[in-house]
């Protein structure tokens, strides 16, 4: 069973290194501007109010570029 862990939030740019490789990521763009993030080798853009909740290729860090508020977490095996 997957469990939420490594919670994060912020209002600006951030790079978060994870304790272990993960494959599930949740990010909520609470700001009023686009948010761009990279996990592994892929980059996505979230519009204001959008939620990214996906299983993706394994990643060990997340890089976020944002001008507004966001929050998120990863899921991994318990």
PDB file with SEQRES, HELIX, SHEET and CRYST1 records, atoms N, CA, C and O in Angstrom:
SEQRES   1 A   78  UNK UNK UNK UNK UNK UNK UNK UNK UNK UNK UNK UNK UNK          
SEQRES   2 A   78  UNK UNK UNK UNK UNK UNK UNK UNK UNK UNK UNK UNK UNK          
SEQRES   3 A   78  UNK UNK UNK UNK UNK UNK UNK UNK UNK UNK UNK UNK UNK          
SEQRES   4 A   78  UNK UNK UNK UNK UNK UNK UNK UNK UNK UNK UNK UNK UNK          
SEQRES   5 A   78  UNK UNK UNK UNK UNK UNK UNK UNK UNK UNK UNK UNK UNK          
SEQRES   6 A   78  UNK UNK UNK UNK UNK UNK UNK UNK UNK UNK UNK UNK UNK          
SHEET    1 AA1 6 UNK A   2  UNK A  10  0                                        
SHEET    2 AA1 6 UNK A  70  UNK A  77 -1                                        
SHEET    3 AA1 6 UNK A  14  UNK A  29 -1                                        
SHEET    4 AA1 6 UNK A  51  UNK A  65 -1                                        
SHEET    5 AA1 6 UNK A  35  UNK A  39 -1                                        
SHEET    6 AA1 6 UNK A  42  UNK A  46 -1                                        
CRYST1    1.000    1.000    1.000  90.00  90.00  90.00 P 1           1          
ATOM      1  N   UNK A   1       0.842  -1.176   0.000  1.00  0.00           N  
ATOM      2  CA  UNK A   1       0.000   0.000   0.000  1.00  0.00           C  
ATOM      3  C   UNK A   1       0.891   1.244   0.000  1.00  0.00           C  
ATOM      4  O   UNK A   1       1.869   1.310   0.745  1.00  0.00           O  
ATOM      5  N   UNK A   2       0.558   2.212  -0.821  1.00  0.00           N  
ATOM      6  CA  UNK A   2       1.296   3.473  -0.889  1.00  0.00           C  
ATOM      7  C   UNK A   2       0.822   4.410   0.215  1.00  0.00           C  
ATOM      8  O   UNK A   2      -0.363   4.464   0.542  1.00  0.00           O  
ATOM      9  N   UNK A   3       1.779   5.151   0.782  1.00  0.00           N  
ATOM     10  CA  UNK A   3       1.458   6.116   1.840  1.00  0.00           C  
ATOM     11  C   UNK A   3       2.092   7.460   1.517  1.00  0.00           C  
ATOM     12  O   UNK A   3       3.167   7.532   0.921  1.00  0.00           O  
ATOM     13  N   UNK A   4       1.403   8.525   1.923  1.00  0.00           N  
ATOM     14  CA  UNK A   4       1.917   9.878   1.725  1.00  0.00           C  
ATOM     15  C   UNK A   4       3.117  10.107   2.636  1.00  0.00           C  
ATOM     16  O   UNK A   4       3.129   9.693   3.796  1.00  0.00           O  
ATOM     17  N   UNK A   5       4.126  10.778   2.082  1.00  0.00           N  
ATOM     18  CA  UNK A   5       5.314  11.134   2.864  1.00  0.00           C  
ATOM     19  C   UNK A   5       6.046  12.276   2.194  1.00  0.00           C  
ATOM     20  O   UNK A   5       5.699  12.670   1.080  1.00  0.00           O  
ATOM     21  N   UNK A   6       7.042  12.805   2.852  1.00  0.00           N  
ATOM     22  CA  UNK A   6       7.848  13.912   2.326  1.00  0.00           C  
ATOM     23  C   UNK A   6       6.983  15.081   1.863  1.00  0.00           C  
ATOM     24  O   UNK A   6       7.066  15.511   0.713  1.00  0.00           O  
ATOM     25  N   UNK A   7       6.158  15.585   2.765  1.00  0.00           N  
ATOM     26  CA  UNK A   7       5.299  16.734   2.469  1.00  0.00           C  
ATOM     27  C   UNK A   7       6.156  17.978   2.237  1.00  0.00           C  
ATOM     28  O   UNK A   7       7.231  18.112   2.821  1.00  0.00           O  
ATOM     29  N   UNK A   8       5.684  18.877   1.393  1.00  0.00           N  
ATOM     30  CA  UNK A   8       6.389  20.138   1.160  1.00  0.00           C  
ATOM     31  C   UNK A   8       5.381  21.219   0.795  1.00  0.00           C  
ATOM     32  O   UNK A   8       4.268  20.930   0.354  1.00  0.00           O  
ATOM     33  N   UNK A   9       5.791  22.466   0.986  1.00  0.00           N  
ATOM     34  CA  UNK A   9       4.980  23.610   0.575  1.00  0.00           C  
ATOM     35  C   UNK A   9       5.915  24.796   0.432  1.00  0.00           C  
ATOM     36  O   UNK A   9       7.036  24.785   0.942  1.00  0.00           O  
ATOM     37  N   UNK A  10       5.444  25.820  -0.268  1.00  0.00           N  
ATOM     38  CA  UNK A  10       6.275  26.994  -0.442  1.00  0.00           C  
ATOM     39  C   UNK A  10       5.568  28.078  -1.220  1.00  0.00           C  
ATOM     40  O   UNK A  10       4.397  27.944  -1.575  1.00  0.00           O  
ATOM     41  N   UNK A  11       6.291  29.156  -1.481  1.00  0.00           N  
ATOM     42  CA  UNK A  11       5.753  30.279  -2.252  1.00  0.00           C  
ATOM     43  C   UNK A  11       6.755  30.767  -3.287  1.00  0.00           C  
ATOM     44  O   UNK A  11       6.567  31.827  -3.884  1.00  0.00           O  
ATOM     45  N   UNK A  12       7.790  30.020  -3.496  1.00  0.00           N  
ATOM     46  CA  UNK A  12       8.809  30.409  -4.470  1.00  0.00           C  
ATOM     47  C   UNK A  12       9.549  29.180  -4.956  1.00  0.00           C  
ATOM     48  O   UNK A  12       9.093  28.054  -4.754  1.00  0.00           O  
ATOM     49  N   UNK A  13      10.677  29.387  -5.590  1.00  0.00           N  
ATOM     50  CA  UNK A  13      11.454  28.282  -6.139  1.00  0.00           C  
ATOM     51  C   UNK A  13      11.960  27.366  -5.030  1.00  0.00           C  
ATOM     52  O   UNK A  13      12.262  27.816  -3.925  1.00  0.00           O  
ATOM     53  N   UNK A  14      12.048  26.066  -5.343  1.00  0.00           N  
ATOM     54  CA  UNK A  14      12.491  25.090  -4.356  1.00  0.00           C  
ATOM     55  C   UNK A  14      13.024  23.850  -5.056  1.00  0.00           C  
ATOM     56  O   UNK A  14      12.507  23.448  -6.098  1.00  0.00           O  
ATOM     57  N   UNK A  15      14.048  23.250  -4.487  1.00  0.00           N  
ATOM     58  CA  UNK A  15      14.482  21.914  -4.878  1.00  0.00           C  
ATOM     59  C   UNK A  15      14.415  21.047  -3.638  1.00  0.00           C  
ATOM     60  O   UNK A  15      14.998  21.375  -2.604  1.00  0.00           O  
ATOM     61  N   UNK A  16      13.694  19.927  -3.747  1.00  0.00           N  
ATOM     62  CA  UNK A  16      13.531  19.015  -2.607  1.00  0.00           C  
ATOM     63  C   UNK A  16      14.150  17.676  -2.954  1.00  0.00           C  
ATOM     64  O   UNK A  16      13.755  17.029  -3.923  1.00  0.00           O  
ATOM     65  N   UNK A  17      15.121  17.266  -2.158  1.00  0.00           N  
ATOM     66  CA  UNK A  17      15.713  15.940  -2.305  1.00  0.00           C  
ATOM     67  C   UNK A  17      14.925  14.976  -1.428  1.00  0.00           C  
ATOM     68  O   UNK A  17      14.618  15.279  -0.275  1.00  0.00           O  
ATOM     69  N   UNK A  18      14.604  13.821  -1.980  1.00  0.00           N  
ATOM     70  CA  UNK A  18      13.815  12.830  -1.259  1.00  0.00           C  
ATOM     71  C   UNK A  18      14.722  11.807  -0.587  1.00  0.00           C  
ATOM     72  O   UNK A  18      15.870  11.625  -0.993  1.00  0.00           O  
ATOM     73  N   UNK A  19      14.212  11.149   0.428  1.00  0.00           N  
ATOM     74  CA  UNK A  19      14.972  10.148   1.163  1.00  0.00           C  
ATOM     75  C   UNK A  19      15.210   8.912   0.305  1.00  0.00           C  
ATOM     76  O   UNK A  19      16.233   8.242   0.446  1.00  0.00           O  
ATOM     77  N   UNK A  20      14.262   8.609  -0.588  1.00  0.00           N  
ATOM     78  CA  UNK A  20      14.364   7.442  -1.456  1.00  0.00           C  
ATOM     79  C   UNK A  20      13.672   7.729  -2.781  1.00  0.00           C  
ATOM     80  O   UNK A  20      12.922   8.699  -2.895  1.00  0.00           O  
ATOM     81  N   UNK A  21      13.917   6.898  -3.770  1.00  0.00           N  
ATOM     82  CA  UNK A  21      13.265   7.072  -5.065  1.00  0.00           C  
ATOM     83  C   UNK A  21      11.762   6.850  -4.929  1.00  0.00           C  
ATOM     84  O   UNK A  21      11.320   5.916  -4.259  1.00  0.00           O  
ATOM     85  N   UNK A  22      10.987   7.713  -5.570  1.00  0.00           N  
ATOM     86  CA  UNK A  22       9.524   7.619  -5.536  1.00  0.00           C  
ATOM     87  C   UNK A  22       8.978   7.580  -6.956  1.00  0.00           C  
ATOM     88  O   UNK A  22       9.680   7.915  -7.910  1.00  0.00           O  
ATOM     89  N   UNK A  23       7.728   7.171  -7.087  1.00  0.00           N  
ATOM     90  CA  UNK A  23       7.073   7.114  -8.395  1.00  0.00           C  
ATOM     91  C   UNK A  23       5.716   7.795  -8.407  1.00  0.00           C  
ATOM     92  O   UNK A  23       5.081   7.867  -9.459  1.00  0.00           O  
ATOM     93  N   UNK A  24       5.252   8.295  -7.269  1.00  0.00           N  
ATOM     94  CA  UNK A  24       3.953   8.970  -7.222  1.00  0.00           C  
ATOM     95  C   UNK A  24       4.126  10.355  -6.611  1.00  0.00           C  
ATOM     96  O   UNK A  24       4.772  10.519  -5.576  1.00  0.00           O  
ATOM     97  N   UNK A  25       3.528  11.359  -7.281  1.00  0.00           N  
ATOM     98  CA  UNK A  25       3.713  12.746  -6.880  1.00  0.00           C  
ATOM     99  C   UNK A  25       2.385  13.487  -6.924  1.00  0.00           C  
ATOM    100  O   UNK A  25       1.598  13.319  -7.855  1.00  0.00           O  
ATOM    101  N   UNK A  26       2.145  14.309  -5.903  1.00  0.00           N  
ATOM    102  CA  UNK A  26       0.973  15.175  -5.845  1.00  0.00           C  
ATOM    103  C   UNK A  26       1.463  16.600  -5.616  1.00  0.00           C  
ATOM    104  O   UNK A  26       2.196  16.859  -4.661  1.00  0.00           O  
ATOM    105  N   UNK A  27       1.060  17.531  -6.492  1.00  0.00           N  
ATOM    106  CA  UNK A  27       1.352  18.951  -6.310  1.00  0.00           C  
ATOM    107  C   UNK A  27       0.081  19.742  -6.584  1.00  0.00           C  
ATOM    108  O   UNK A  27      -0.610  19.484  -7.569  1.00  0.00           O  
ATOM    109  N   UNK A  28      -0.231  20.700  -5.723  1.00  0.00           N  
ATOM    110  CA  UNK A  28      -1.386  21.585  -5.878  1.00  0.00           C  
ATOM    111  C   UNK A  28      -0.860  23.000  -6.071  1.00  0.00           C  
ATOM    112  O   UNK A  28      -0.099  23.496  -5.240  1.00  0.00           O  
ATOM    113  N   UNK A  29      -1.258  23.654  -7.155  1.00  0.00           N  
ATOM    114  CA  UNK A  29      -0.868  25.043  -7.402  1.00  0.00           C  
ATOM    115  C   UNK A  29      -1.923  25.941  -6.762  1.00  0.00           C  
ATOM    116  O   UNK A  29      -3.004  26.130  -7.320  1.00  0.00           O  
ATOM    117  N   UNK A  30      -1.609  26.493  -5.596  1.00  0.00           N  
ATOM    118  CA  UNK A  30      -2.518  27.387  -4.888  1.00  0.00           C  
ATOM    119  C   UNK A  30      -2.319  28.847  -5.284  1.00  0.00           C  
ATOM    120  O   UNK A  30      -3.032  29.725  -4.799  1.00  0.00           O  
ATOM    121  N   UNK A  31      -1.359  29.107  -6.158  1.00  0.00           N  
ATOM    122  CA  UNK A  31      -1.042  30.479  -6.553  1.00  0.00           C  
ATOM    123  C   UNK A  31      -1.918  30.994  -7.680  1.00  0.00           C  
ATOM    124  O   UNK A  31      -2.873  30.342  -8.102  1.00  0.00           O  
ATOM    125  N   UNK A  32      -1.568  32.185  -8.159  1.00  0.00           N  
ATOM    126  CA  UNK A  32      -2.317  32.823  -9.246  1.00  0.00           C  
ATOM    127  C   UNK A  32      -1.520  32.862 -10.541  1.00  0.00           C  
ATOM    128  O   UNK A  32      -1.949  33.479 -11.516  1.00  0.00           O  
ATOM    129  N   UNK A  33      -0.362  32.208 -10.559  1.00  0.00           N  
ATOM    130  CA  UNK A  33       0.479  32.141 -11.752  1.00  0.00           C  
ATOM    131  C   UNK A  33       0.840  30.685 -12.034  1.00  0.00           C  
ATOM    132  O   UNK A  33       0.712  29.827 -11.160  1.00  0.00           O  
ATOM    133  N   UNK A  34       1.289  30.413 -13.251  1.00  0.00           N  
ATOM    134  CA  UNK A  34       1.726  29.058 -13.598  1.00  0.00           C  
ATOM    135  C   UNK A  34       2.847  28.608 -12.670  1.00  0.00           C  
ATOM    136  O   UNK A  34       3.638  29.422 -12.192  1.00  0.00           O  
ATOM    137  N   UNK A  35       2.905  27.314 -12.425  1.00  0.00           N  
ATOM    138  CA  UNK A  35       3.948  26.676 -11.640  1.00  0.00           C  
ATOM    139  C   UNK A  35       4.588  25.627 -12.533  1.00  0.00           C  
ATOM    140  O   UNK A  35       3.879  24.855 -13.179  1.00  0.00           O  
ATOM    141  N   UNK A  36       5.902  25.582 -12.583  1.00  0.00           N  
ATOM    142  CA  UNK A  36       6.617  24.583 -13.374  1.00  0.00           C  
ATOM    143  C   UNK A  36       7.413  23.704 -12.429  1.00  0.00           C  
ATOM    144  O   UNK A  36       8.055  24.199 -11.503  1.00  0.00           O  
ATOM    145  N   UNK A  37       7.372  22.384 -12.666  1.00  0.00           N  
ATOM    146  CA  UNK A  37       8.159  21.490 -11.823  1.00  0.00           C  
ATOM    147  C   UNK A  37       8.775  20.385 -12.655  1.00  0.00           C  
ATOM    148  O   UNK A  37       8.243  19.977 -13.687  1.00  0.00           O  
ATOM    149  N   UNK A  38       9.911  19.915 -12.174  1.00  0.00           N  
ATOM    150  CA  UNK A  38      10.625  18.818 -12.810  1.00  0.00           C  
ATOM    151  C   UNK A  38      10.803  17.714 -11.789  1.00  0.00           C  
ATOM    152  O   UNK A  38      11.253  17.952 -10.668  1.00  0.00           O  
ATOM    153  N   UNK A  39      10.443  16.499 -12.188  1.00  0.00           N  
ATOM    154  CA  UNK A  39      10.653  15.309 -11.367  1.00  0.00           C  
ATOM    155  C   UNK A  39      11.272  14.268 -12.295  1.00  0.00           C  
ATOM    156  O   UNK A  39      10.680  13.904 -13.311  1.00  0.00           O  
ATOM    157  N   UNK A  40      12.452  13.797 -11.947  1.00  0.00           N  
ATOM    158  CA  UNK A  40      13.170  12.912 -12.863  1.00  0.00           C  
ATOM    159  C   UNK A  40      13.645  13.710 -14.063  1.00  0.00           C  
ATOM    160  O   UNK A  40      14.313  14.733 -13.915  1.00  0.00           O  
ATOM    161  N   UNK A  41      13.302  13.242 -15.241  1.00  0.00           N  
ATOM    162  CA  UNK A  41      13.756  13.898 -16.470  1.00  0.00           C  
ATOM    163  C   UNK A  41      12.649  14.642 -17.191  1.00  0.00           C  
ATOM    164  O   UNK A  41      12.837  15.065 -18.331  1.00  0.00           O  
ATOM    165  N   UNK A  42      11.498  14.812 -16.555  1.00  0.00           N  
ATOM    166  CA  UNK A  42      10.350  15.412 -17.216  1.00  0.00           C  
ATOM    167  C   UNK A  42       9.908  16.670 -16.485  1.00  0.00           C  
ATOM    168  O   UNK A  42       9.951  16.737 -15.256  1.00  0.00           O  
ATOM    169  N   UNK A  43       9.479  17.673 -17.262  1.00  0.00           N  
ATOM    170  CA  UNK A  43       9.009  18.937 -16.712  1.00  0.00           C  
ATOM    171  C   UNK A  43       7.545  19.137 -17.072  1.00  0.00           C  
ATOM    172  O   UNK A  43       7.138  18.880 -18.205  1.00  0.00           O  
ATOM    173  N   UNK A  44       6.754  19.594 -16.105  1.00  0.00           N  
ATOM    174  CA  UNK A  44       5.339  19.862 -16.303  1.00  0.00           C  
ATOM    175  C   UNK A  44       5.029  21.288 -15.872  1.00  0.00           C  
ATOM    176  O   UNK A  44       5.780  21.892 -15.105  1.00  0.00           O  
ATOM    177  N   UNK A  45       3.916  21.820 -16.372  1.00  0.00           N  
ATOM    178  CA  UNK A  45       3.426  23.133 -15.951  1.00  0.00           C  
ATOM    179  C   UNK A  45       2.007  22.975 -15.435  1.00  0.00           C  
ATOM    180  O   UNK A  45       1.169  22.342 -16.077  1.00  0.00           O  
ATOM    181  N   UNK A  46       1.740  23.559 -14.259  1.00  0.00           N  
ATOM    182  CA  UNK A  46       0.393  23.572 -13.680  1.00  0.00           C  
ATOM    183  C   UNK A  46      -0.149  24.988 -13.723  1.00  0.00           C  
ATOM    184  O   UNK A  46       0.528  25.930 -13.311  1.00  0.00           O  
ATOM    185  N   UNK A  47      -1.348  25.138 -14.211  1.00  0.00           N  
ATOM    186  CA  UNK A  47      -2.049  26.414 -14.181  1.00  0.00           C  
ATOM    187  C   UNK A  47      -2.571  26.659 -12.765  1.00  0.00           C  
ATOM    188  O   UNK A  47      -2.691  25.712 -11.988  1.00  0.00           O  
ATOM    189  N   UNK A  48      -2.881  27.895 -12.418  1.00  0.00           N  
ATOM    190  CA  UNK A  48      -3.429  28.190 -11.089  1.00  0.00           C  
ATOM    191  C   UNK A  48      -4.647  27.311 -10.782  1.00  0.00           C  
ATOM    192  O   UNK A  48      -5.544  27.166 -11.613  1.00  0.00           O  
ATOM    193  N   UNK A  49      -4.665  26.735  -9.591  1.00  0.00           N  
ATOM    194  CA  UNK A  49      -5.781  25.897  -9.159  1.00  0.00           C  
ATOM    195  C   UNK A  49      -5.697  24.445  -9.606  1.00  0.00           C  
ATOM    196  O   UNK A  49      -6.495  23.626  -9.151  1.00  0.00           O  
ATOM    197  N   UNK A  50      -4.763  24.099 -10.477  1.00  0.00           N  
ATOM    198  CA  UNK A  50      -4.658  22.723 -10.954  1.00  0.00           C  
ATOM    199  C   UNK A  50      -3.954  21.835  -9.938  1.00  0.00           C  
ATOM    200  O   UNK A  50      -3.174  22.298  -9.106  1.00  0.00           O  
ATOM    201  N   UNK A  51      -4.260  20.523 -10.034  1.00  0.00           N  
ATOM    202  CA  UNK A  51      -3.652  19.508  -9.185  1.00  0.00           C  
ATOM    203  C   UNK A  51      -2.991  18.463 -10.076  1.00  0.00           C  
ATOM    204  O   UNK A  51      -3.608  17.970 -11.020  1.00  0.00           O  
ATOM    205  N   UNK A  52      -1.756  18.128  -9.784  1.00  0.00           N  
ATOM    206  CA  UNK A  52      -1.047  17.031 -10.450  1.00  0.00           C  
ATOM    207  C   UNK A  52      -1.015  15.878  -9.469  1.00  0.00           C  
ATOM    208  O   UNK A  52      -0.480  16.024  -8.370  1.00  0.00           O  
ATOM    209  N   UNK A  53      -1.575  14.733  -9.837  1.00  0.00           N  
ATOM    210  CA  UNK A  53      -1.625  13.551  -8.972  1.00  0.00           C  
ATOM    211  C   UNK A  53      -1.421  12.343  -9.871  1.00  0.00           C  
ATOM    212  O   UNK A  53      -2.379  11.780 -10.399  1.00  0.00           O  
ATOM    213  N   UNK A  54      -0.153  11.948 -10.041  1.00  0.00           N  
ATOM    214  CA  UNK A  54       0.179  10.930 -11.036  1.00  0.00           C  
ATOM    215  C   UNK A  54       1.272   9.993 -10.559  1.00  0.00           C  
ATOM    216  O   UNK A  54       2.060  10.318  -9.672  1.00  0.00           O  
ATOM    217  N   UNK A  55       1.294   8.827 -11.173  1.00  0.00           N  
ATOM    218  CA  UNK A  55       2.422   7.899 -11.059  1.00  0.00           C  
ATOM    219  C   UNK A  55       3.312   8.187 -12.256  1.00  0.00           C  
ATOM    220  O   UNK A  55       2.851   8.192 -13.397  1.00  0.00           O  
ATOM    221  N   UNK A  56       4.596   8.427 -11.989  1.00  0.00           N  
ATOM    222  CA  UNK A  56       5.523   8.803 -13.055  1.00  0.00           C  
ATOM    223  C   UNK A  56       6.808   7.976 -12.921  1.00  0.00           C  
ATOM    224  O   UNK A  56       6.971   7.206 -11.975  1.00  0.00           O  
ATOM    225  N   UNK A  57       7.711   8.154 -13.886  1.00  0.00           N  
ATOM    226  CA  UNK A  57       9.002   7.486 -13.830  1.00  0.00           C  
ATOM    227  C   UNK A  57       9.714   7.855 -12.535  1.00  0.00           C  
ATOM    228  O   UNK A  57       9.613   8.994 -12.079  1.00  0.00           O  
ATOM    229  N   UNK A  58      10.424   6.920 -11.945  1.00  0.00           N  
ATOM    230  CA  UNK A  58      11.086   7.131 -10.666  1.00  0.00           C  
ATOM    231  C   UNK A  58      11.918   8.401 -10.612  1.00  0.00           C  
ATOM    232  O   UNK A  58      12.584   8.760 -11.583  1.00  0.00           O  
ATOM    233  N   UNK A  59      11.874   9.083  -9.465  1.00  0.00           N  
ATOM    234  CA  UNK A  59      12.602  10.334  -9.276  1.00  0.00           C  
ATOM    235  C   UNK A  59      13.094  10.411  -7.839  1.00  0.00           C  
ATOM    236  O   UNK A  59      12.497   9.824  -6.936  1.00  0.00           O  
ATOM    237  N   UNK A  60      14.188  11.141  -7.633  1.00  0.00           N  
ATOM    238  CA  UNK A  60      14.758  11.299  -6.297  1.00  0.00           C  
ATOM    239  C   UNK A  60      14.765  12.743  -5.824  1.00  0.00           C  
ATOM    240  O   UNK A  60      15.161  13.023  -4.693  1.00  0.00           O  
ATOM    241  N   UNK A  61      14.326  13.669  -6.684  1.00  0.00           N  
ATOM    242  CA  UNK A  61      14.224  15.076  -6.287  1.00  0.00           C  
ATOM    243  C   UNK A  61      13.157  15.761  -7.123  1.00  0.00           C  
ATOM    244  O   UNK A  61      12.770  15.279  -8.188  1.00  0.00           O  
ATOM    245  N   UNK A  62      12.692  16.893  -6.619  1.00  0.00           N  
ATOM    246  CA  UNK A  62      11.679  17.699  -7.301  1.00  0.00           C  
ATOM    247  C   UNK A  62      12.206  19.125  -7.324  1.00  0.00           C  
ATOM    248  O   UNK A  62      12.661  19.644  -6.305  1.00  0.00           O  
ATOM    249  N   UNK A  63      12.144  19.756  -8.494  1.00  0.00           N  
ATOM    250  CA  UNK A  63      12.522  21.159  -8.617  1.00  0.00           C  
ATOM    251  C   UNK A  63      11.289  21.937  -9.039  1.00  0.00           C  
ATOM    252  O   UNK A  63      10.672  21.630 -10.059  1.00  0.00           O  
ATOM    253  N   UNK A  64      10.930  22.947  -8.252  1.00  0.00           N  
ATOM    254  CA  UNK A  64       9.733  23.743  -8.513  1.00  0.00           C  
ATOM    255  C   UNK A  64      10.135  25.184  -8.792  1.00  0.00           C  
ATOM    256  O   UNK A  64      10.964  25.758  -8.087  1.00  0.00           O  
ATOM    257  N   UNK A  65       9.537  25.759  -9.830  1.00  0.00           N  
ATOM    258  CA  UNK A  65       9.689  27.177 -10.144  1.00  0.00           C  
ATOM    259  C   UNK A  65       8.308  27.795 -10.021  1.00  0.00           C  
ATOM    260  O   UNK A  65       7.409  27.471 -10.797  1.00  0.00           O  
ATOM    261  N   UNK A  66       8.135  28.686  -9.049  1.00  0.00           N  
ATOM    262  CA  UNK A  66       6.812  29.238  -8.781  1.00  0.00           C  
ATOM    263  C   UNK A  66       6.920  30.661  -8.253  1.00  0.00           C  
ATOM    264  O   UNK A  66       7.902  31.032  -7.609  1.00  0.00           O  
ATOM    265  N   UNK A  67       5.890  31.449  -8.542  1.00  0.00           N  
ATOM    266  CA  UNK A  67       5.801  32.811  -8.015  1.00  0.00           C  
ATOM    267  C   UNK A  67       4.697  32.912  -6.976  1.00  0.00           C  
ATOM    268  O   UNK A  67       4.451  33.988  -6.431  1.00  0.00           O  
ATOM    269  N   UNK A  68       4.029  31.796  -6.700  1.00  0.00           N  
ATOM    270  CA  UNK A  68       2.930  31.788  -5.742  1.00  0.00           C  
ATOM    271  C   UNK A  68       2.984  30.550  -4.870  1.00  0.00           C  
ATOM    272  O   UNK A  68       3.967  29.809  -4.880  1.00  0.00           O  
ATOM    273  N   UNK A  69       1.932  30.336  -4.126  1.00  0.00           N  
ATOM    274  CA  UNK A  69       1.869  29.239  -3.157  1.00  0.00           C  
ATOM    275  C   UNK A  69       1.595  27.892  -3.820  1.00  0.00           C  
ATOM    276  O   UNK A  69       0.907  27.807  -4.838  1.00  0.00           O  
ATOM    277  N   UNK A  70       2.147  26.853  -3.220  1.00  0.00           N  
ATOM    278  CA  UNK A  70       1.912  25.478  -3.655  1.00  0.00           C  
ATOM    279  C   UNK A  70       2.122  24.554  -2.466  1.00  0.00           C  
ATOM    280  O   UNK A  70       2.666  24.956  -1.438  1.00  0.00           O  
ATOM    281  N   UNK A  71       1.683  23.311  -2.621  1.00  0.00           N  
ATOM    282  CA  UNK A  71       1.885  22.283  -1.603  1.00  0.00           C  
ATOM    283  C   UNK A  71       1.867  20.933  -2.282  1.00  0.00           C  
ATOM    284  O   UNK A  71       1.336  20.792  -3.384  1.00  0.00           O  
ATOM    285  N   UNK A  72       2.440  19.949  -1.638  1.00  0.00           N  
ATOM    286  CA  UNK A  72       2.453  18.630  -2.252  1.00  0.00           C  
ATOM    287  C   UNK A  72       3.100  17.582  -1.363  1.00  0.00           C  
ATOM    288  O   UNK A  72       3.498  17.853  -0.230  1.00  0.00           O  
ATOM    289  N   UNK A  73       3.193  16.368  -1.916  1.00  0.00           N  
ATOM    290  CA  UNK A  73       3.810  15.247  -1.227  1.00  0.00           C  
ATOM    291  C   UNK A  73       4.069  14.152  -2.239  1.00  0.00           C  
ATOM    292  O   UNK A  73       3.593  14.209  -3.373  1.00  0.00           O  
ATOM    293  N   UNK A  74       4.834  13.149  -1.815  1.00  0.00           N  
ATOM    294  CA  UNK A  74       5.026  11.968  -2.640  1.00  0.00           C  
ATOM    295  C   UNK A  74       4.361  10.796  -1.942  1.00  0.00           C  
ATOM    296  O   UNK A  74       4.091  10.839  -0.742  1.00  0.00           O  
ATOM    297  N   UNK A  75       4.102   9.747  -2.714  1.00  0.00           N  
ATOM    298  CA  UNK A  75       3.590   8.503  -2.138  1.00  0.00           C  
ATOM    299  C   UNK A  75       4.626   7.423  -2.415  1.00  0.00           C  
ATOM    300  O   UNK A  75       5.249   7.386  -3.476  1.00  0.00           O  
ATOM    301  N   UNK A  76       4.791   6.541  -1.422  1.00  0.00           N  
ATOM    302  CA  UNK A  76       5.705   5.422  -1.596  1.00  0.00           C  
ATOM    303  C   UNK A  76       5.215   4.264  -0.756  1.00  0.00           C  
ATOM    304  O   UNK A  76       4.313   4.419   0.066  1.00  0.00           O  
ATOM    305  N   UNK A  77       5.812   3.099  -0.964  1.00  0.00           N  
ATOM    306  CA  UNK A  77       5.394   1.927  -0.216  1.00  0.00           C  
ATOM    307  C   UNK A  77       5.561   2.144   1.273  1.00  0.00           C  
ATOM    308  O   UNK A  77       6.514   2.780   1.725  1.00  0.00           O  
ATOM    309  N   UNK A  78       4.626   1.609   2.020  1.00  0.00           N  
ATOM    310  CA  UNK A  78       4.651   1.767   3.484  1.00  0.00           C  
ATOM    311  C   UNK A  78       5.807   1.006   4.087  1.00  0.00           C  
ATOM    312  O   UNK A  78       5.988   1.021   5.305  1.00  0.00           O  
TER     313      UNK A  78                                                      
END                                                                             
